């Protein structure tokens, strides 16, 4: 059970790091385009280094659960649920922030 806590935490850390790295690649692409893409406020907020600090509460919680002698399955399921929700939130915010600069050029599907 203790290993699964750290695997979930590691997956969130990797997801946040990859999203952060991709944000910087996208910003470089946007700056080097022939016509500079104006970044919306939401996109500028999403590409900040806060992505690297996002998993810190789960790292602390995983460390506190690991120190316990016996871990209840409910605590592990709660941890897995919150970390899954956090991962989906990060991925959704990143995808929306990456698409948003091109929103004015996307065709509307009705």
OpenMM code with the backbone's topology and positions (N, CA, C; nanometers):
from openmm import Vec3, app, unit

residues = "UNK UNK UNK UNK UNK UNK UNK UNK UNK UNK UNK UNK UNK UNK UNK UNK UNK UNK UNK UNK UNK UNK UNK UNK UNK UNK UNK UNK UNK UNK UNK UNK UNK UNK UNK UNK UNK UNK UNK UNK UNK UNK UNK UNK UNK UNK UNK UNK UNK UNK UNK UNK UNK UNK UNK UNK UNK UNK UNK UNK UNK UNK UNK UNK UNK UNK UNK UNK UNK UNK UNK UNK UNK UNK UNK UNK UNK UNK UNK UNK UNK UNK UNK UNK UNK UNK UNK UNK UNK UNK UNK UNK UNK UNK UNK UNK UNK UNK UNK UNK UNK UNK UNK UNK UNK UNK UNK UNK UNK UNK".split()
positions = [
    Vec3(0.0811, -0.1191, 0.0000),
    Vec3(0.0000, 0.0000, 0.0000),
    Vec3(0.0860, 0.1263, 0.0000),
    Vec3(0.1967, 0.1222, 0.0730),
    Vec3(0.2814, 0.2404, 0.0812),
    Vec3(0.3472, 0.2714, -0.0536),
    Vec3(0.3768, 0.1675, -0.1281),
    Vec3(0.4373, 0.1881, -0.2597),
    Vec3(0.3382, 0.2556, -0.3540),
    Vec3(0.2113, 0.2173, -0.3452),
    Vec3(0.1115, 0.2779, -0.4340),
    Vec3(0.0960, 0.4275, -0.4061),
    Vec3(0.1109, 0.4687, -0.2804),
    Vec3(0.1057, 0.6116, -0.2478),
    Vec3(0.2135, 0.6884, -0.3236),
    Vec3(0.3340, 0.6328, -0.3217),
    Vec3(0.4448, 0.7025, -0.3865),
    Vec3(0.4381, 0.6918, -0.5382),
    Vec3(0.3790, 0.5859, -0.5901),
    Vec3(0.3617, 0.5769, -0.7355),
    Vec3(0.2603, 0.6796, -0.7839),
    Vec3(0.1513, 0.6957, -0.7109),
    Vec3(0.0537, 0.7998, -0.7455),
    Vec3(0.1187, 0.9386, -0.7382),
    Vec3(0.1949, 0.9618, -0.6323),
    Vec3(0.2602, 1.0912, -0.6144),
    Vec3(0.3623, 1.1162, -0.7248),
    Vec3(0.4391, 1.0147, -0.7583),
    Vec3(0.5380, 1.0284, -0.8647),
    Vec3(0.4714, 1.0579, -0.9987),
    Vec3(0.3589, 0.9946, -1.0237),
    Vec3(0.2890, 1.0212, -1.1502),
    Vec3(0.2400, 1.1658, -1.1566),
    Vec3(0.1923, 1.2205, -1.0446),
    Vec3(0.1508, 1.3607, -1.0428),
    Vec3(0.2701, 1.4537, -1.0613),
    Vec3(0.3814, 1.4223, -0.9993),
    Vec3(0.5020, 1.5041, -1.0132),
    Vec3(0.5493, 1.5030, -1.1585),
    Vec3(0.5502, 1.3872, -1.2213),
    Vec3(0.5919, 1.3770, -1.3610),
    Vec3(0.4962, 1.4535, -1.4512),
    Vec3(0.3656, 1.4404, -1.4265),
    Vec3(0.2673, 1.5135, -1.5066),
    Vec3(0.2884, 1.6637, -1.4953),
    Vec3(0.3087, 1.7139, -1.3751),
    Vec3(0.3300, 1.8571, -1.3556),
    Vec3(0.4595, 1.9030, -1.4227),
    Vec3(0.5642, 1.8243, -1.4124),
    Vec3(0.6906, 1.8615, -1.4744),
    Vec3(0.6797, 1.8631, -1.6269),
    Vec3(0.6143, 1.7631, -1.6841),
    Vec3(0.5979, 1.7576, -1.8294),
    Vec3(0.5117, 1.8737, -1.8782),
    Vec3(0.4041, 1.9042, -1.8083),
    Vec3(0.3206, 2.0180, -1.8471),
    Vec3(0.3987, 2.1489, -1.8370),
    Vec3(0.4786, 2.1634, -1.7332),
    Vec3(0.5604, 2.2827, -1.7184),
    Vec3(0.6617, 2.2939, -1.8330),
    Vec3(0.7278, 2.1834, -1.8674),
    Vec3(0.8249, 2.1854, -1.9769),
    Vec3(0.7571, 2.2157, -2.1102),
    Vec3(0.6402, 2.1560, -2.1334),
    Vec3(0.5676, 2.1830, -2.2570),
    Vec3(0.5203, 2.3278, -2.2640),
    Vec3(0.4858, 2.3854, -2.1512),
    Vec3(0.4477, 2.5271, -2.1496),
    Vec3(0.5622, 2.6133, -2.1993),
    Vec3(0.6823, 2.5849, -2.1542),
    Vec3(0.7963, 2.6647, -2.1973),
    Vec3(0.8276, 2.6435, -2.3452),
    Vec3(0.8107, 2.5232, -2.3941),
    Vec3(0.8297, 2.4978, -2.5378),
    Vec3(0.7253, 2.5738, -2.6181),
    Vec3(0.6011, 2.5707, -2.5734),
    Vec3(0.4955, 2.6427, -2.6440),
    Vec3(0.5189, 2.7927, -2.6432),
    Vec3(0.5637, 2.8468, -2.5326),
    Vec3(0.5907, 2.9909, -2.5258),
    Vec3(0.7014, 3.0277, -2.6241),
    Vec3(0.8054, 2.9459, -2.6336),
    Vec3(0.9117, 2.9728, -2.7307),
    Vec3(0.8585, 2.9670, -2.8733),
    Vec3(0.7726, 2.8716, -2.9020),
    Vec3(0.7125, 2.8611, -3.0354),
    Vec3(0.6269, 2.9841, -3.0637),
    Vec3(0.5462, 3.0251, -2.9670),
    Vec3(0.4586, 3.1400, -2.9858),
    Vec3(0.5395, 3.2680, -3.0066),
    Vec3(0.6517, 3.2816, -2.9393),
    Vec3(0.7336, 3.4026, -2.9536),
    Vec3(0.8089, 3.4055, -3.0867),
    Vec3(0.8433, 3.2893, -3.1428),
    Vec3(0.9215, 3.2830, -3.2649),
    Vec3(0.8377, 3.2764, -3.3912),
    Vec3(0.7066, 3.2729, -3.3787),
    Vec3(0.6223, 3.2703, -3.4973),
    Vec3(0.6338, 3.4022, -3.5724),
    Vec3(0.6035, 3.3969, -3.7034),
    Vec3(0.6122, 3.5170, -3.7860),
    Vec3(0.5231, 3.6275, -3.7307),
    Vec3(0.3997, 3.5933, -3.7018),
    Vec3(0.3121, 3.6902, -3.6353),
    Vec3(0.2956, 3.6436, -3.4915),
    Vec3(0.3389, 3.7255, -3.4009),
    Vec3(0.3380, 3.6872, -3.2600),
    Vec3(0.1956, 3.6615, -3.2123),
    Vec3(0.1795, 3.5529, -3.1411),
    Vec3(0.0492, 3.5171, -3.0861),
    Vec3(0.0315, 3.5911, -2.9539),
    Vec3(-0.0760, 3.6640, -2.9432),
    Vec3(-0.1046, 3.7330, -2.8170),
    Vec3(-0.1578, 3.6317, -2.7167),
    Vec3(-0.0908, 3.6217, -2.6053),
    Vec3(-0.1297, 3.5235, -2.5046),
    Vec3(-0.2399, 3.5798, -2.4161),
    Vec3(-0.3515, 3.5072, -2.4052),
    Vec3(-0.4577, 3.5499, -2.3135),
    Vec3(-0.4100, 3.5429, -2.1680),
    Vec3(-0.4804, 3.6124, -2.0811),
    Vec3(-0.4428, 3.6169, -1.9399),
    Vec3(-0.4430, 3.4774, -1.8775),
    Vec3(-0.5430, 3.3963, -1.9103),
    Vec3(-0.5501, 3.2615, -1.8537),
    Vec3(-0.4270, 3.1792, -1.8923),
    Vec3(-0.3831, 3.1921, -2.0162),
    Vec3(-0.2655, 3.1186, -2.0622),
    Vec3(-0.1403, 3.1682, -1.9904),
    Vec3(-0.1287, 3.2985, -1.9737),
    Vec3(-0.0128, 3.3527, -1.9018),
    Vec3(-0.0105, 3.3062, -1.7565),
    Vec3(-0.1269, 3.2947, -1.6946),
    Vec3(-0.1325, 3.2456, -1.5561),
    Vec3(-0.1002, 3.0967, -1.5480),
    Vec3(-0.1408, 3.0209, -1.6492),
    Vec3(-0.1218, 2.8756, -1.6469),
    Vec3(0.0225, 2.8345, -1.6724),
    Vec3(0.1019, 2.9199, -1.7357),
    Vec3(0.2397, 2.8806, -1.7677),
    Vec3(0.3399, 2.9259, -1.6619),
    Vec3(0.2929, 2.9681, -1.5499),
    Vec3(0.3802, 3.0102, -1.4412),
    Vec3(0.4420, 2.8882, -1.3723),
    Vec3(0.5481, 2.9075, -1.2944),
    Vec3(0.6145, 2.7947, -1.2280),
    Vec3(0.5347, 2.7312, -1.1139),
    Vec3(0.4097, 2.7728, -1.0913),
    Vec3(0.3285, 2.7115, -0.9865),
    Vec3(0.3043, 2.5635, -1.0153),
    Vec3(0.3181, 2.5226, -1.1399),
    Vec3(0.3001, 2.3805, -1.1739),
    Vec3(0.3985, 2.2917, -1.0995),
    Vec3(0.5174, 2.3426, -1.0758),
    Vec3(0.6179, 2.2628, -1.0062),
    Vec3(0.5887, 2.2505, -0.8566),
    Vec3(0.5118, 2.3430, -0.8019),
    Vec3(0.4782, 2.3389, -0.6590),
    Vec3(0.3450, 2.2695, -0.6309),
    Vec3(0.2683, 2.2436, -0.7343),
    Vec3(0.1346, 2.1857, -0.7195),
    Vec3(0.1348, 2.0517, -0.6450),
    Vec3(0.2289, 1.9598, -0.6689),
    Vec3(0.2229, 1.8300, -0.5999),
    Vec3(0.2743, 1.8295, -0.4561),
    Vec3(0.3203, 1.9424, -0.4050),
    Vec3(0.3789, 1.9457, -0.2705),
    Vec3(0.2829, 1.8963, -0.1615),
    Vec3(0.1549, 1.9357, -0.1602),
    Vec3(0.0671, 1.8828, -0.0548),
    Vec3(0.0539, 1.7298, -0.0582),
    Vec3(0.0551, 1.6703, -0.1756),
    Vec3(0.0431, 1.5243, -0.1849),
    Vec3(0.1735, 1.4569, -0.1433),
    Vec3(0.2857, 1.5223, -0.1672),
    Vec3(0.4133, 1.4670, -0.1204),
    Vec3(0.4150, 1.4654, 0.0321),
    Vec3(0.3694, 1.5729, 0.0937),
    Vec3(0.3645, 1.5801, 0.2403),
    Vec3(0.2667, 1.4773, 0.2959),
    Vec3(0.1499, 1.4652, 0.2320),
    Vec3(0.0501, 1.3693, 0.2797),
    Vec3(0.0986, 1.2256, 0.2615),
    Vec3(0.1658, 1.1971, 0.1493),
    Vec3(0.2200, 1.0628, 0.1278),
    Vec3(0.3271, 1.0309, 0.2318),
    Vec3(0.4080, 1.1294, 0.2667),
    Vec3(0.5105, 1.1077, 0.3698),
    Vec3(0.4470, 1.0811, 0.5052),
    Vec3(0.3392, 1.1535, 0.5365),
    Vec3(0.2744, 1.1305, 0.6658),
    Vec3(0.2033, 0.9955, 0.6693),
    Vec3(0.1453, 0.9533, 0.5573),
    Vec3(0.0827, 0.8209, 0.5537),
    Vec3(0.1866, 0.7101, 0.5586),
    Vec3(0.3020, 0.7325, 0.4996),
    Vec3(0.4075, 0.6311, 0.4993),
    Vec3(0.4626, 0.6086, 0.6392),
    Vec3(0.4639, 0.7127, 0.7201),
    Vec3(0.5161, 0.6998, 0.8571),
    Vec3(0.4248, 0.6184, 0.9479),
    Vec3(0.2979, 0.6058, 0.9084),
    Vec3(0.2055, 0.5277, 0.9914),
    Vec3(0.2428, 0.3804, 0.9864),
    Vec3(0.2140, 0.3136, 1.0961),
    Vec3(0.2439, 0.1713, 1.1035),
    Vec3(0.1491, 0.0921, 1.0135),
    Vec3(0.0213, 0.1225, 1.0238),
    Vec3(-0.0792, 0.0524, 0.9445),
    Vec3(-0.1654, 0.1559, 0.8719),
    Vec3(-0.1742, 0.1413, 0.7417),
    Vec3(-0.2524, 0.2352, 0.6619),
    Vec3(-0.3890, 0.1738, 0.6328),
    Vec3(-0.4929, 0.2496, 0.6598),
    Vec3(-0.6288, 0.2040, 0.6304),
    Vec3(-0.6550, 0.2155, 0.4793),
    Vec3(-0.7273, 0.1186, 0.4220),
    Vec3(-0.7582, 0.1268, 0.2787),
    Vec3(-0.8364, 0.2531, 0.2418),
    Vec3(-0.9201, 0.3011, 0.3318),
    Vec3(-0.9945, 0.4235, 0.3048),
    Vec3(-0.9034, 0.5430, 0.2849),
    Vec3(-0.7962, 0.5496, 0.3607),
    Vec3(-0.7010, 0.6601, 0.3467),
    Vec3(-0.6296, 0.6534, 0.2122),
    Vec3(-0.5981, 0.5318, 0.1685),
    Vec3(-0.5315, 0.5158, 0.0386),
    Vec3(-0.6272, 0.5514, -0.0745),
    Vec3(-0.7543, 0.5105, -0.0638),
    Vec3(-0.8519, 0.5442, -0.1679),
    Vec3(-0.8789, 0.6945, -0.1712),
    Vec3(-0.8830, 0.7577, -0.0554),
    Vec3(-0.8997, 0.9025, -0.0515),
    Vec3(-0.7802, 0.9725, -0.1159),
    Vec3(-0.6615, 0.9254, -0.0850),
    Vec3(-0.5399, 0.9805, -0.1449),
    Vec3(-0.5414, 0.9607, -0.2965),
    Vec3(-0.5763, 0.8411, -0.3411),
    Vec3(-0.5804, 0.8125, -0.4853),
    Vec3(-0.6856, 0.8985, -0.5552),
    Vec3(-0.7985, 0.9177, -0.4905),
    Vec3(-0.9038, 1.0003, -0.5499),
    Vec3(-0.8643, 1.1455, -0.5625),
    Vec3(-0.8039, 1.2004, -0.4584),
    Vec3(-0.7646, 1.3409, -0.4643),
    Vec3(-0.6501, 1.3628, -0.5628),
    Vec3(-0.5588, 1.2695, -0.5706),
    Vec3(-0.4471, 1.2869, -0.6632),
    Vec3(-0.4935, 1.2673, -0.8080),
    Vec3(-0.5907, 1.1815, -0.8294),
    Vec3(-0.6476, 1.1656, -0.9637),
    Vec3(-0.7216, 1.2917, -1.0054),
    Vec3(-0.7980, 1.3480, -0.9129),
    Vec3(-0.8673, 1.4735, -0.9410),
    Vec3(-0.7680, 1.5851, -0.9715),
    Vec3(-0.6595, 1.5903, -0.8969),
    Vec3(-0.5570, 1.6917, -0.9199),
    Vec3(-0.4926, 1.6748, -1.0575),
    Vec3(-0.4661, 1.5512, -1.0963),
    Vec3(-0.4050, 1.5258, -1.2269),
    Vec3(-0.4985, 1.5657, -1.3404),
    Vec3(-0.6256, 1.5338, -1.3271),
    Vec3(-0.7232, 1.5713, -1.4303),
    Vec3(-0.7363, 1.7239, -1.4375),
    Vec3(-0.7343, 1.7891, -1.3232),
    Vec3(-0.7435, 1.9351, -1.3211),
    Vec3(-0.6235, 1.9984, -1.3905),
    Vec3(-0.5046, 1.9517, -1.3596),
    Vec3(-0.3835, 2.0060, -1.4212),
    Vec3(-0.3854, 1.9838, -1.5719),
    Vec3(-0.4203, 1.8641, -1.6134),
    Vec3(-0.4224, 1.8335, -1.7563),
    Vec3(-0.5271, 1.9168, -1.8290),
    Vec3(-0.6415, 1.9371, -1.7683),
    Vec3(-0.7467, 2.0185, -1.8297),
    Vec3(-0.7051, 2.1649, -1.8407),
    Vec3(-0.6469, 2.2183, -1.7351),
    Vec3(-0.6011, 2.3571, -1.7365),
    Vec3(-0.4921, 2.3746, -1.8420),
    Vec3(-0.3991, 2.2803, -1.8475),
    Vec3(-0.2909, 2.2902, -1.9452),
    Vec3(-0.3442, 2.2825, -2.0883),
    Vec3(-0.4346, 2.1901, -2.1151),
    Vec3(-0.4906, 2.1768, -2.2502),
    Vec3(-0.5680, 2.3022, -2.2902),
    Vec3(-0.6487, 2.3545, -2.1996),
    Vec3(-0.7256, 2.4750, -2.2291),
    Vec3(-0.6328, 2.5945, -2.2514),
    Vec3(-0.5289, 2.6070, -2.1689),
    Vec3(-0.4352, 2.7187, -2.1827),
    Vec3(-0.3565, 2.7094, -2.3130),
    Vec3(-0.3266, 2.5881, -2.3579),
    Vec3(-0.2516, 2.5710, -2.4822),
    Vec3(-0.3369, 2.5987, -2.6051),
    Vec3(-0.4648, 2.5707, -2.5978),
    Vec3(-0.5547, 2.5911, -2.7118),
    Vec3(-0.6068, 2.7337, -2.7180),
    Vec3(-0.6184, 2.7990, -2.6060),
    Vec3(-0.6804, 2.9309, -2.5982),
    Vec3(-0.6192, 3.0375, -2.6904),
    Vec3(-0.4862, 3.0446, -2.7087),
    Vec3(-0.4327, 3.1467, -2.7999),
    Vec3(-0.4802, 3.1306, -2.9448),
    Vec3(-0.5200, 3.0105, -2.9817),
    Vec3(-0.5657, 2.9861, -3.1176),
    Vec3(-0.7175, 2.9842, -3.1293),
    Vec3(-0.7864, 3.0210, -3.0237),
    Vec3(-0.9328, 3.0116, -3.0215),
    Vec3(-0.9984, 3.1018, -3.1249),
    Vec3(-0.9401, 3.2143, -3.1541),
    Vec3(-1.0020, 3.3058, -3.2515),
    Vec3(-0.9897, 3.2533, -3.3938),
    Vec3(-0.8928, 3.1655, -3.4195),
    Vec3(-0.8752, 3.1130, -3.5551),
    Vec3(-0.9402, 2.9759, -3.5743),
    Vec3(-0.9955, 2.9176, -3.4687),
    Vec3(-1.0597, 2.7870, -3.4799),
    Vec3(-1.1980, 2.8025, -3.5407),
    Vec3(-1.2371, 2.7122, -3.6322),
    Vec3(-1.3720, 2.7215, -3.6877),
    Vec3(-1.4755, 2.6779, -3.5854),
    Vec3(-1.5897, 2.7433, -3.5894),
    Vec3(-1.6995, 2.7073, -3.5003),
    Vec3(-1.7777, 2.5935, -3.5627),
    Vec3(-1.7994, 2.4887, -3.4866),
    Vec3(-1.8777, 2.3754, -3.5333),
    Vec3(-2.0151, 2.3849, -3.4717),
    Vec3(-2.1151, 2.3891, -3.5557),
    Vec3(-2.2521, 2.4025, -3.5060),
    Vec3(-2.3297, 2.2774, -3.5401),
] * unit.nanometer
topology = app.Topology()
chain = topology.addChain("A")
for resn in residues:
    res = topology.addResidue(resn, chain)
    for name in ("N", "CA", "C"):
        topology.addAtom(name, app.Element.getBySymbol(name[0]), res)
